[in-house]
Structures are given as structure tokens and as C-alpha cells.
Amino acid sequence: MIHLAGQRQPALAERRVAETISSNVIGTMSVLASAGATGVPRVVTASTGKSLRFFASEVYAATKKMAEYLVAIAPERWGVSTSTTRFTHIVDNSVAYRRFRRWAHSGAPIKLHAPGIAFYAQSAREAAQLLVATIPSMHSAMPKLTVLADIGWPHDLLDLALDVIEDEQSDSFLCFTGYEPGYMDQIYPGTFDPLRDDCSPLLNVVETERMTSSPDGLPRIQRIQMVPTADASLDDAIQCLEASWRRGAAAVELRAQLHIASVALLKKTFEDASARDLETILSLARDKVGHAKEHRIVHRQLKTAAKAQGVAQRLAS
């Protein structure tokens, strides 16, 4: 079974919190539970490159990270072999590209968050091939996460907008609006290891240490072992989130419950990481952690995990 249903628009997710939780979290849980109950042997799900972040404060990214956790524990909890794939922007089905085309065609302003925004992209064909290639890898009970190893250089969003204006022969002008809810402008500085140029940009420091061999004959695909162990605190938080959703709680309560679950997932991520990974992240982040709330949340949990594992205190300060 290939499960592709979900809410995928970050801005819309901020406005329709309950619907996003319903499709991305509760829906994924229902699919996995139903597959196990009816004897479906394998389930492949679609995730997003935004899930590589250690912690996400936005609704869309947070719910997709929660879905990845459910996939990881599915073999033990529901008895179904699982795998998930992280996609980046799909060119053939791009929300931003469609907006640019619509605005340019009507002569409306083309809205950009800011200049200098870069993004990775892949084609729908590549996405389909990645999903299909994931299925044979599920002969074991160990859940896997797969990504494209090489997705080329990132594209410049400003260049894309200018190309659309030219192609449409439009009188549209560019308008820089700042980041709308659902998008973030900074990622925690220790997320990537710049010295690991052999890894996909859709994997973080912790994940690259769990890389396994690529499927035979598919060198463009990288696969990592997901951590299959459940976490009691995180499971309790997900149950509370589901209970709030089922009784029709307001968006503010759902956001609060999702935040609690996201912090529990962050804590589990660092507890599952090796001392070497934690030291690497701390070294990369040293003197670069900003005042963003997300940075502070990640750094606090990182230092706690580092202290528990005896990582050098000079790095954890």
C-alpha cells in the first residue's frame, strides 16, 4: 500500500489546524492501524524534506514529523512493514510555481518572502521512482526512510519568479512580503554537517549516521534505518492531541498539544542519538545559535541530552 493522502500546503496548515492534524497525523495512524488489522504486509508513506529539522514549530512540518514517528513504530505496534520517503518541491505539482503562473497571467504582484531564497526540487517522475524503489527494501521488519542522494544545486526563487514573468510576458512586479505563517527563515545551525558531502541535503546529522547501502542498481537513492522504539511520553502526547481533535477543540488548543508532542519527539531524537552525533551538532552550532524560539528549544534539549551522555561540557555551554 502506498499512502499519499495529506495536507501539504504550509500556509494553509496554519489556517486549518484541525484538518491538517486530521490528515497528516490521525489519517496516517488510521492507515497503519487498518493495514495491520487487515493483513496488508507493507505500507509506504510520503513525507517532506522539512522533516529533517530536529524540531518544527509550524503545523505542517510538525505533523509530518509526527507521521514519520508513527511509521517508525508501526512494525512493532501494528505489525506492518513500513517505509517513508522524503520529497522536496515537486516541480510538476509545485504550489509556488502555480501561484507565480496565476499571478503573472493576471498581472497581479508576485509575492516572495524575501530575496535570496533557495530551494531544492525534483520531478514527479523522480518522486514516483523513489516510492517504487522503496517497496522492495521492506523485506525486513526494520522501518526505512529513503531520499534522493543527489538532487542537484538549489534553485533561486527570485530567478524562478523572473522567468515566469518573462515567459508570460507579464507586467507583474515583485513584492517582498516577509515570511508568512507556516514558513521559517532559519534552521538550527547544527542541523547539517558541511563536511558530509556524500549525503543527501534531506538528511540531518543524526540521520546520516544511520545510512545503509542503497538498493541494488539505484545509486541515487540513500536509505537510513529509522529508530523503531516507541516513547511513552510522546505516545501520551499524541493520544492527548487525538483526544483534543476528536472533541473538536479550538485551533489554539490543538497547536498547544502539537507543540507538546513535538518537544517530546525532539527529546527522543537527541536521546536516541550517539554521543558523537551530539558533539558534532554542538560543535557546528557553537556561537551560531540565534534568538529564534525554535533555536532555543532545540539547543536546550540538545544540552540536556549531551550532559546525560557525558559529552564535553565545554561544548555544551
Number of C-alpha atoms within 10 A of each C-alpha: 14 16 14 12 12 20 18 17 14 18 15 16 21 19 14 15 20 20 16 24 28 20 19 26 24 22 17 24 19 13 16 27 17 14 20 20 12 8 11 15 15 21 22 24 23 21 26 20 19 20 23 21 21 26 25 24 19 19 27 27 26 25 29 28 26 24 24 25 21 22 29 25 22 27 22 15 16 17 19 25 28 31 30 28 22 23 25 22 19 17 16 13 11 15 13 17 18 13 14 24 18 15 20 24 17 12 16 15 15 21 17 19 17 14 13 11 14 13 12 18 18 17 17 16 12 14 20 11 12 21 22 13 15 24 18 11 19 18 12 11 16 19 25 25 25 29 28 25 19 16 17 12 10 12 14 14 19 17 14 14 23 18 13 21 22 13 12 18 12 17 13 21 15 14 13 12 11 13 12 13 14 17 17 13 11 10 18 22 19 24 19 24 19 12 7 11 8 11 22 20 23 24 28 19 22 23 21 22 16 13 18 12 11 16 16 9 7 13 12 14 20 22 26 20 18 22 19 19 15 16 15 10 15 21 16 14 21 22 15 17 24 19 14 17 21 12 8 12 13 12 16 10 14 22 20 12 20 25 20 19 24 23 21 21 23 22 22 19 18 21 18 14 19 16 19 14 19 25 21 19 24 26 17 19 19 14 9 13 18 14 8 12 10 18 20 14 17 21 20 13 19 23 20 14 23 26 17 11 16 11 19 13 11 8 18 20 9
